[in-house]
């Protein structure tokens, strides 16, 4: 079942992301690029799908 909720200005969202590759260390530039992609994806869609 998929629940959909319209995101409004009154809603908040907290995401905790742990970046931990096993084969190397991420640079700050790489980690920030991943963070920016996540941020853009979250703000791109006006609907939140909970599976």
C-alpha positions as CSV (number, residue, x, y, z in Angstrom):
1,X,0.0,0.0,0.0
2,X,1.3,3.4,-0.9
3,X,0.3,6.4,1.2
4,X,0.6,9.9,-0.4
5,X,0.7,13.1,1.6
6,X,0.7,16.6,0.1
7,X,3.7,18.5,1.5
8,X,2.8,22.0,2.6
9,X,4.7,24.9,4.1
10,X,3.7,23.7,7.6
11,X,5.3,20.3,7.1
12,X,8.9,19.4,8.0
13,X,11.1,16.5,6.9
14,X,14.3,15.3,8.5
15,X,16.5,12.9,6.7
16,X,19.6,11.3,8.2
17,X,22.0,10.1,5.7
18,X,25.1,8.1,6.5
19,X,27.7,7.9,3.7
20,X,30.1,5.1,4.4
21,X,31.8,3.5,1.4
22,X,33.8,0.4,2.3
23,X,36.5,0.7,-0.3
24,X,37.6,4.4,0.1
25,X,37.2,7.7,1.9
26,X,34.8,10.3,0.4
27,X,36.2,13.8,0.0
28,X,34.1,16.7,1.3
29,X,33.4,17.7,-2.3
30,X,32.0,14.2,-3.1
31,X,30.0,14.0,0.1
32,X,28.5,17.5,-0.6
33,X,27.6,16.5,-4.1
34,X,25.7,13.5,-2.8
35,X,24.0,15.7,-0.2
36,X,23.0,18.2,-2.9
37,X,21.5,15.5,-5.1
38,X,19.4,14.2,-2.2
39,X,18.3,17.8,-1.3
40,X,17.3,18.5,-4.9
41,X,15.4,15.2,-5.2
42,X,13.4,15.9,-2.0
43,X,12.5,19.4,-3.2
44,X,11.7,18.4,-6.7
45,X,8.5,16.4,-6.0
46,X,5.5,18.0,-4.4
47,X,4.1,14.6,-3.2
48,X,5.6,12.3,-0.6
49,X,5.2,8.6,-1.1
50,X,5.4,6.3,1.9
51,X,5.8,2.6,1.1
